[in-house]
Amino acid sequence: MRFSGLQKTSALTKTAGMAAVAVSLSVFMYPETAAAVTAIGNAEGTIVNMAVPTLNDIQELNFGAIISGGAGTVDVSTGGVGTPTGVNLVPSSGLQQGIMRIVGNAAALVDISMTAPSYAVSNGTATMNVNAFDIGNGPGNAHTVTIGGTNVVDVNVGATLNVGAAQSTGTYTGTYTMNAAYQ
């Protein structure tokens, strides 16, 4: 059986957003002379973008190629390590963790979570269940990340693929959805 990967979709949980402009005005006064009074003003402003963070699929979650002799699982860690139980993995078959990139305001805290505890992958009418998603805080748990100074943070995604005892051979694909919202 070959499993090509689990594709990501991004769902954004919208929070109230606003643009704020902080303006400071400095005025320099010169001593008064008989001719005239001159004032020079400098204005500075900072725009803070409080829009919803965006999610981008950077790397597809892939469980690799699996040789099935019966029911079992393949766990892919957030570090990209595959652990088969009851099945065998074909070496160098593309196994990798998923990576979701969050783009937003530097230093902002972002709550991330999966929208469901499990998702199906399919090959025609044959399906397998993918569950125990790990997005950095253990399987099934929501997590808070801080966006870095470059306005991005990458979130590694791991999960467990459940292989049936009489699973049909073929390439299985599917999608999962992650939420991201500013705190």
Contacts in CASP RR format, 6 or more apart in sequence:
PFRMAT RR
TARGET T0000
AUTHOR 0000-0000-0000
METHOD contacts of the structure
MODEL  1
MRFSGLQKTSALTKTAGMAAVAVSLSVFMYPETAAAVTAIGNAEGTIVNM
AVPTLNDIQELNFGAIISGGAGTVDVSTGGVGTPTGVNLVPSSGLQQGIM
RIVGNAAALVDISMTAPSYAVSNGTATMNVNAFDIGNGPGNAHTVTIGGT
NVVDVNVGATLNVGAAQSTGTYTGTYTMNAAYQ
1 65 0 8 1.000
1 66 0 8 1.000
1 67 0 8 1.000
1 68 0 8 1.000
1 163 0 8 1.000
1 167 0 8 1.000
1 168 0 8 1.000
1 169 0 8 1.000
1 170 0 8 1.000
1 172 0 8 1.000
2 64 0 8 1.000
2 65 0 8 1.000
2 66 0 8 1.000
2 93 0 8 1.000
2 169 0 8 1.000
2 170 0 8 1.000
2 171 0 8 1.000
3 62 0 8 1.000
3 63 0 8 1.000
3 64 0 8 1.000
3 65 0 8 1.000
3 66 0 8 1.000
3 121 0 8 1.000
3 128 0 8 1.000
3 161 0 8 1.000
3 171 0 8 1.000
3 172 0 8 1.000
4 62 0 8 1.000
4 64 0 8 1.000
4 171 0 8 1.000
4 172 0 8 1.000
4 173 0 8 1.000
5 60 0 8 1.000
5 61 0 8 1.000
5 62 0 8 1.000
5 63 0 8 1.000
5 64 0 8 1.000
5 121 0 8 1.000
5 172 0 8 1.000
5 173 0 8 1.000
5 174 0 8 1.000
6 60 0 8 1.000
6 61 0 8 1.000
6 62 0 8 1.000
6 63 0 8 1.000
6 98 0 8 1.000
6 119 0 8 1.000
6 121 0 8 1.000
6 130 0 8 1.000
6 159 0 8 1.000
6 173 0 8 1.000
6 174 0 8 1.000
6 175 0 8 1.000
6 176 0 8 1.000
7 57 0 8 1.000
7 60 0 8 1.000
7 173 0 8 1.000
7 174 0 8 1.000
7 175 0 8 1.000
8 55 0 8 1.000
8 57 0 8 1.000
8 60 0 8 1.000
8 61 0 8 1.000
8 98 0 8 1.000
8 100 0 8 1.000
8 157 0 8 1.000
8 175 0 8 1.000
8 176 0 8 1.000
8 177 0 8 1.000
8 178 0 8 1.000
9 57 0 8 1.000
9 175 0 8 1.000
9 176 0 8 1.000
9 177 0 8 1.000
10 54 0 8 1.000
10 55 0 8 1.000
10 56 0 8 1.000
10 57 0 8 1.000
10 100 0 8 1.000
10 177 0 8 1.000
10 178 0 8 1.000
10 180 0 8 1.000
11 55 0 8 1.000
11 115 0 8 1.000
11 177 0 8 1.000
11 178 0 8 1.000
11 179 0 8 1.000
12 52 0 8 1.000
12 53 0 8 1.000
12 54 0 8 1.000
12 55 0 8 1.000
12 179 0 8 1.000
12 180 0 8 1.000
12 181 0 8 1.000
13 52 0 8 1.000
13 179 0 8 1.000
13 180 0 8 1.000
13 181 0 8 1.000
14 52 0 8 1.000
14 181 0 8 1.000
15 52 0 8 1.000
15 181 0 8 1.000
15 182 0 8 1.000
16 50 0 8 1.000
17 50 0 8 1.000
17 51 0 8 1.000
17 52 0 8 1.000
18 50 0 8 1.000
19 47 0 8 1.000
19 48 0 8 1.000
19 49 0 8 1.000
19 50 0 8 1.000
20 47 0 8 1.000
20 48 0 8 1.000
20 50 0 8 1.000
21 45 0 8 1.000
21 46 0 8 1.000
21 47 0 8 1.000
21 48 0 8 1.000
22 45 0 8 1.000
22 46 0 8 1.000
22 48 0 8 1.000
23 43 0 8 1.000
23 44 0 8 1.000
23 45 0 8 1.000
24 43 0 8 1.000
24 44 0 8 1.000
24 45 0 8 1.000
25 41 0 8 1.000
25 42 0 8 1.000
25 43 0 8 1.000
26 41 0 8 1.000
26 42 0 8 1.000
26 44 0 8 1.000
27 39 0 8 1.000
27 40 0 8 1.000
27 41 0 8 1.000
28 39 0 8 1.000
28 40 0 8 1.000
28 41 0 8 1.000
28 42 0 8 1.000
29 37 0 8 1.000
29 39 0 8 1.000
30 37 0 8 1.000
30 38 0 8 1.000
30 39 0 8 1.000
48 105 0 8 1.000
49 104 0 8 1.000
49 105 0 8 1.000
50 105 0 8 1.000
50 182 0 8 1.000
51 104 0 8 1.000
52 180 0 8 1.000
52 181 0 8 1.000
52 182 0 8 1.000
53 102 0 8 1.000
53 103 0 8 1.000
53 104 0 8 1.000
53 105 0 8 1.000
53 108 0 8 1.000
53 110 0 8 1.000
53 147 0 8 1.000
53 180 0 8 1.000
53 181 0 8 1.000
53 182 0 8 1.000
54 102 0 8 1.000
54 103 0 8 1.000
54 104 0 8 1.000
55 100 0 8 1.000
55 101 0 8 1.000
55 102 0 8 1.000
55 103 0 8 1.000
55 178 0 8 1.000
55 180 0 8 1.000
56 100 0 8 1.000
56 101 0 8 1.000
56 103 0 8 1.000
57 99 0 8 1.000
57 100 0 8 1.000
57 101 0 8 1.000
58 98 0 8 1.000
58 99 0 8 1.000
58 100 0 8 1.000
58 101 0 8 1.000
58 154 0 8 1.000
59 96 0 8 1.000
59 97 0 8 1.000
59 98 0 8 1.000
59 99 0 8 1.000
60 96 0 8 1.000
60 98 0 8 1.000
61 76 0 8 1.000
61 96 0 8 1.000
61 97 0 8 1.000
61 98 0 8 1.000
61 157 0 8 1.000
61 158 0 8 1.000
61 159 0 8 1.000
61 176 0 8 1.000
62 76 0 8 1.000
62 94 0 8 1.000
62 95 0 8 1.000
62 96 0 8 1.000
62 98 0 8 1.000
63 74 0 8 1.000
63 76 0 8 1.000
63 95 0 8 1.000
63 161 0 8 1.000
64 74 0 8 1.000
64 89 0 8 1.000
64 90 0 8 1.000
64 93 0 8 1.000
64 94 0 8 1.000
64 95 0 8 1.000
65 89 0 8 1.000
65 90 0 8 1.000
65 93 0 8 1.000
65 94 0 8 1.000
66 74 0 8 1.000
66 84 0 8 1.000
66 87 0 8 1.000
66 88 0 8 1.000
66 89 0 8 1.000
66 90 0 8 1.000
66 161 0 8 1.000
66 163 0 8 1.000
67 87 0 8 1.000
67 88 0 8 1.000
67 89 0 8 1.000
67 90 0 8 1.000
68 87 0 8 1.000
68 88 0 8 1.000
68 163 0 8 1.000
68 164 0 8 1.000
68 167 0 8 1.000
69 86 0 8 1.000
69 87 0 8 1.000
70 86 0 8 1.000
70 87 0 8 1.000
70 163 0 8 1.000
70 164 0 8 1.000
70 165 0 8 1.000
70 166 0 8 1.000
70 167 0 8 1.000
71 86 0 8 1.000
71 162 0 8 1.000
71 163 0 8 1.000
71 164 0 8 1.000
71 165 0 8 1.000
72 84 0 8 1.000
72 85 0 8 1.000
72 86 0 8 1.000
72 87 0 8 1.000
72 162 0 8 1.000
72 163 0 8 1.000
72 164 0 8 1.000
73 84 0 8 1.000
73 85 0 8 1.000
73 86 0 8 1.000
73 87 0 8 1.000
73 160 0 8 1.000
73 161 0 8 1.000
73 162 0 8 1.000
73 163 0 8 1.000
74 82 0 8 1.000
74 83 0 8 1.000
74 84 0 8 1.000
74 85 0 8 1.000
74 87 0 8 1.000
74 89 0 8 1.000
74 95 0 8 1.000
74 160 0 8 1.000
74 161 0 8 1.000
74 163 0 8 1.000
75 82 0 8 1.000
75 83 0 8 1.000
75 84 0 8 1.000
75 85 0 8 1.000
75 132 0 8 1.000
75 158 0 8 1.000
75 159 0 8 1.000
75 160 0 8 1.000
76 82 0 8 1.000
76 95 0 8 1.000
76 96 0 8 1.000
76 97 0 8 1.000
76 98 0 8 1.000
76 158 0 8 1.000
76 159 0 8 1.000
76 160 0 8 1.000
76 161 0 8 1.000
77 83 0 8 1.000
77 97 0 8 1.000
77 134 0 8 1.000
77 158 0 8 1.000
78 97 0 8 1.000
78 134 0 8 1.000
78 135 0 8 1.000
78 136 0 8 1.000
78 156 0 8 1.000
78 157 0 8 1.000
78 158 0 8 1.000
79 97 0 8 1.000
79 156 0 8 1.000
79 158 0 8 1.000
80 95 0 8 1.000
80 96 0 8 1.000
80 97 0 8 1.000
80 156 0 8 1.000
80 158 0 8 1.000
82 89 0 8 1.000
82 95 0 8 1.000
87 163 0 8 1.000
89 95 0 8 1.000
97 156 0 8 1.000
97 157 0 8 1.000
97 158 0 8 1.000
98 156 0 8 1.000
98 157 0 8 1.000
98 158 0 8 1.000
99 154 0 8 1.000
99 155 0 8 1.000
99 156 0 8 1.000
99 157 0 8 1.000
100 135 0 8 1.000
100 154 0 8 1.000
100 155 0 8 1.000
100 157 0 8 1.000
100 178 0 8 1.000
101 152 0 8 1.000
101 153 0 8 1.000
101 154 0 8 1.000
101 155 0 8 1.000
102 110 0 8 1.000
102 112 0 8 1.000
102 145 0 8 1.000
102 147 0 8 1.000
102 152 0 8 1.000
102 153 0 8 1.000
102 154 0 8 1.000
102 155 0 8 1.000
102 180 0 8 1.000
103 147 0 8 1.000
103 151 0 8 1.000
103 152 0 8 1.000
104 110 0 8 1.000
104 147 0 8 1.000
104 151 0 8 1.000
104 152 0 8 1.000
105 147 0 8 1.000
105 151 0 8 1.000
105 182 0 8 1.000
106 147 0 8 1.000
106 148 0 8 1.000
106 149 0 8 1.000
106 150 0 8 1.000
106 151 0 8 1.000
107 146 0 8 1.000
107 147 0 8 1.000
107 148 0 8 1.000
107 149 0 8 1.000
108 146 0 8 1.000
108 147 0 8 1.000
108 182 0 8 1.000
108 183 0 8 1.000
109 144 0 8 1.000
109 145 0 8 1.000
109 146 0 8 1.000
109 182 0 8 1.000
109 183 0 8 1.000
110 144 0 8 1.000
110 145 0 8 1.000
110 146 0 8 1.000
110 147 0 8 1.000
110 153 0 8 1.000
110 180 0 8 1.000
110 181 0 8 1.000
110 182 0 8 1.000
110 183 0 8 1.000
111 142 0 8 1.000
111 143 0 8 1.000
111 144 0 8 1.000
111 179 0 8 1.000
111 180 0 8 1.000
111 181 0 8 1.000
111 182 0 8 1.000
111 183 0 8 1.000
112 135 0 8 1.000
112 142 0 8 1.000
112 143 0 8 1.000
112 144 0 8 1.000
112 145 0 8 1.000
112 155 0 8 1.000
112 178 0 8 1.000
112 179 0 8 1.000
112 180 0 8 1.000
113 135 0 8 1.000
113 142 0 8 1.000
113 143 0 8 1.000
113 178 0 8 1.000
113 179 0 8 1.000
114 133 0 8 1.000
114 135 0 8 1.000
114 140 0 8 1.000
114 176 0 8 1.000
114 177 0 8 1.000
114 178 0 8 1.000
114 179 0 8 1.000
115 176 0 8 1.000
115 177 0 8 1.000
115 178 0 8 1.000
115 179 0 8 1.000
116 176 0 8 1.000
116 177 0 8 1.000
117 131 0 8 1.000
117 133 0 8 1.000
117 140 0 8 1.000
118 129 0 8 1.000
118 130 0 8 1.000
118 131 0 8 1.000
119 129 0 8 1.000
119 130 0 8 1.000
119 131 0 8 1.000
119 174 0 8 1.000
119 175 0 8 1.000
119 176 0 8 1.000
120 127 0 8 1.000
120 128 0 8 1.000
120 129 0 8 1.000
120 130 0 8 1.000
120 174 0 8 1.000
121 127 0 8 1.000
121 128 0 8 1.000
121 130 0 8 1.000
121 161 0 8 1.000
121 172 0 8 1.000
121 173 0 8 1.000
121 174 0 8 1.000
122 128 0 8 1.000
122 172 0 8 1.000
122 173 0 8 1.000
122 174 0 8 1.000
123 168 0 8 1.000
123 170 0 8 1.000
123 171 0 8 1.000
123 172 0 8 1.000
123 173 0 8 1.000
126 167 0 8 1.000
126 168 0 8 1.000
126 170 0 8 1.000
126 172 0 8 1.000
127 172 0 8 1.000
128 161 0 8 1.000
128 162 0 8 1.000
128 163 0 8 1.000
128 164 0 8 1.000
128 167 0 8 1.000
128 172 0 8 1.000
129 161 0 8 1.000
129 162 0 8 1.000
130 159 0 8 1.000
130 160 0 8 1.000
130 161 0 8 1.000
130 162 0 8 1.000
130 176 0 8 1.000
131 159 0 8 1.000
131 160 0 8 1.000
131 162 0 8 1.000
132 139 0 8 1.000
132 140 0 8 1.000
132 159 0 8 1.000
132 160 0 8 1.000
133 139 0 8 1.000
133 140 0 8 1.000
133 157 0 8 1.000
133 158 0 8 1.000
133 159 0 8 1.000
133 176 0 8 1.000
134 140 0 8 1.000
134 141 0 8 1.000
134 157 0 8 1.000
134 158 0 8 1.000
134 159 0 8 1.000
135 141 0 8 1.000
135 142 0 8 1.000
135 143 0 8 1.000
135 155 0 8 1.000
135 156 0 8 1.000
135 157 0 8 1.000
135 158 0 8 1.000
135 178 0 8 1.000
136 143 0 8 1.000
136 155 0 8 1.000
136 156 0 8 1.000
137 143 0 8 1.000
139 159 0 8 1.000
139 160 0 8 1.000
143 155 0 8 1.000
144 183 0 8 1.000
145 153 0 8 1.000
145 155 0 8 1.000
146 153 0 8 1.000
147 153 0 8 1.000
155 178 0 8 1.000
157 176 0 8 1.000
157 178 0 8 1.000
159 176 0 8 1.000
END
